[in-house]
Amino acid sequence: MSVVAHTVSYKQAVERKRQADCKALIEKMKELLVLKGYALPGELTSQELTLFKVVHTITGENLLPKFEEKFLKKNVECKMSRQERGELKKEREQYRRQKIEASINLLEEFIFAKGLTGGRNLHLTRVRTLQLTLDYLQTLEIFPSPPITPQLLSFSIERLLAPEDKNTEYLKSLNRIFTIYSAYISSQSPSL
């Protein structure tokens, strides 16, 4: 039995590096959004959601309604052929790429509108677009937390038993305050 070494072409190696760089930059954006209070921990579960939140944070445009979830999980009992599963997987990946591409295009428009390219109006690579966006996000201030009032800090039976829609905003406010406070405390403590 012979072992055949799989060689990676230069083009494949460059593409893998680009993908890894993009993934790392999006992960840094995710961490920064949470740290600065623009997103809640656990809210940004994918690259697409992270980019949507970045676009919404810096441009004010919400892409979520434009890309409503198109692919719902199939019922377990529903049998699909291998070919149908392959087609569904292909469609989902294309849809994911469309969402990322829409986000990148809006970020490029923002970068050119703000003049963040250093006076050059060149075509930006995806990695450069993400890096310039990350640099811009770092300049944003920490999201202003809602003022802490006795009403916000009081826990009552009525509030806990209130309908979910009333509790949701209350819990989000508490979570945002906790996140900002935790980030502040961790930035003030000496590193070990």
N, C-alpha and C positions, 0 to 999 in steps of 0.2 A: 504494500500500500504506500503510495507516494503522497507527500504533502505538497500541495501547490500553494505557493505564497501569492496572496492577493496584493497586487501593487495598486497604489492609489496614484492617479494622474495628478499633475500639477493643478489642473482646473478643479478636480474634486477636492484637493487639499485646501485650495483657496476658498472654495464654497463652504467647506466645513468650518474653516476659521471665521468666515463672515457670519455664518449662522450662530456660532458660539459667541462671537462678539455681540451680535444683536441680542441674543438671549441674556447675556451678562448685563448689558445696558438696560434692558427692560426690567430685569430683576433689581438693579440699583434704583430705577425710577419707582418701582413698587415700594421698596424700603423707604425711599425719601418721602413719598406721598403719605405713607403711614406715619413716619417720624414727624412730619410737619402737620399732621392732623387733617389732611385732605381726604384720607381714606381710612376706613376701619380695618384692623387686622382681620384677615380671613375674607375680606370683601373682594380682593383682587385675586381670583383663583386661576386666571389664565393670562397669556400674553395679550390676547385681544381685549379683555376687560381692563387690564392695566393701561394699555394704550388709549382705550376709550376714556378712562378716567383722566389721563394726562391731557388729552385733547379737551375734555370738558373743563378741566382746571385752568388751562392757560388760554383757551379761546372762548370758552362758554358754550361751545356747540356740543350737544348731546347726540352721540351716534347710536345709542341703544335703540331708540324707536325705529331708526332706519334699518337696523339689523335685528329684528325680532327673531327669537329662536325659531329656526326653520325646521330643525331636525329634532323631533322628540324621540325619546328612547322607545324602541319597539317593545311590545308586550313579549314576555318571555315565551309564551305559548306560540307566538307567531313564528312559523318556520320559514326561513329564507334560504334560498340556494346559495352556494358559494359565490356565484356570479353576482347575485343581487346584493349580497353583503359587500362584495368588492366595489360595486357601483355606488352603494350608499356611503362607503368609506371614502371613495374618491370625491363624491359630491360634498361631503362634510369638510374634507381638506380644502377643496376649492373655495368653499364658503368661508372658512377660517382665513384663508389667504386674502380673500376680498375684504374682509373686515380689517385685517392688518394693513393692507394697501390703502384703504380709505383713510385710516388713521395717519399713516405716513404722509399721504398727500396733503392732508390738512396741516400737519406739523411743518411740512416744507413751506406751504403758503404762509404760515405764521412766521417762520424763520425769515423768509424774504421780506415780509411786511415790516418786521421789527428791525431788519438790517443786521441780523446776528451773524451774517456770513463774513463780516469784516470788509464790507464793500465789494465783495466779489459776487457776481450773479452767475455762478457756475451751477452746473447740474450737481446736486448733492447725492452722494451715495446713501444708502439706507443707514449704514453705520454712522456716517458723519451727521446725518439728520438726527439720529437718536442721541449722539454725543452732544450736539448743540442744544437739543431739547433738555437733556439732563443738566447741562450747564445752566440753562435758564431756570429750571426747576430749583436748583440750588440757591438762586438769588431770591426766590419767593420767601415771604415771611411765614412764620408759623401761623396756621389757620387760627383766626381769633375764636376762642372758645366762648360759649354763651356765658353770661355772667352767672356766678354761683349765687343763688338766692336760697333763702330758707325753704321755699316751696320746692326747689329742685332737689334739695338734700333731704327733705322729709319723706319718710317711707310710711305710707298709710295703707290700711287694709283696702280702702276704697280705690286707691291708686293701683295697687297690685291686682285687684279684681276688675279693673276697668277693661273695657273692650280693647282688643289687641292694637287697633289703629291708634289709640291714645297712648298706650304704653310704648309703642315702637319709637316714637320721637323722643320720649322721655329716656328710654334706654340708650338710644343713639347718643343723646346729649351726655349722659353719664359715661358712656364708653369713650366718647371723644375727649372728655375732660380727663379720664383716667389715662388714655393714650398719651395725651400731651404732657400730663404730669409725669408719667413714667419716663417719657423721652427726656424731659427736663432733668429729672433726678439722675438718670443714667449718664447724661452728659456732664453733670456736675460732680459725680463721684469719681475718685481717682481710679485709673485703670490698674488692674492687678498684674 
